[in-house]
Amino acid sequence: MNHYQALPNTIGMVGNCSSDLSGGRDMMSTTDATDAQMQLRLRHQGARLLLAEDNAISREIVLELLRDTGIVVELAEDGLEAFEKVLTNAYDLILMDVQMPHMNGLEAVRAIRDLIPWETKPIVAFTANTFPEDRRACTEAGMNDFIAKPLNPAFLYATLLKWLPVSGIA
């Protein structure tokens, strides 16, 4: 059985799910998501992104949303694996979950920020912990921005457009 069948297969469907789960928060439209996805493809094709996320469903959703952008996504299932990957690979951006086994996202970011050239490269939190103190902890650990779960596709795209270097070269 194809395990991708349970996932929404269009950006619009995922956007609608995100809006429904958000409790009616003001969200970007599906049209905005499609436009932002096209801008990612035009400006950042070939960019390298590390997704550090322990939840398989969340990983699949992000991979599906970024599949047509031309962004190269590598996966790490915990903070320790993310740290080890940045030691040997070049990335333009890290999308980091906060609560993960072995080494949580905050610990991983602190360790990664000690590495050259990661003092200034973008690391974006990707978490369901959305209280102000959670956002503050992410900022204090060294994260540049914050994407809340459940994921809104247009917001993911807009955040990547904001932080990825235009060249897409790590």
URMOKA-V452460 format. One line per field, one symbol per residue. phi: phi as a letter, one per 20 degrees, with the letter a starting at -180 (. if undefined). burial: I if it has 9 or more other ideal C-beta (glycine too) atoms within 8 Angstrom, else O. A space follows every 50 residues. Layout:
BEGIN
phi=???
burial=???
END
This chain:
BEGIN
phi=.ffeffegdcffffgffffffemngfdfffffffffffffffecgnfdcd ddbeefffffffgffegeenfedddceaffffgffffccdceadddfeeb fmbffffffgffffeeeffcffcdfcbeedfgfffffffffoeebbdeef fdgffgffffffdffgfmdf
burial=OOOOOOIOOOIIIIIIIIIOOIOOOOIIOIOIIIOIIOIIIOIIIIIIII IIIOOOOIIIIIIIIIOOIIIOIIIIOIIIIIIIIIOOIOIIIIIIIIOI OOIIIIIIIIIIIOIOOIOOIIIIIIIOOOOOOIIOIIOOIIIOIIIIOI IIIIIIIIIIIOIIOOOIOO
END
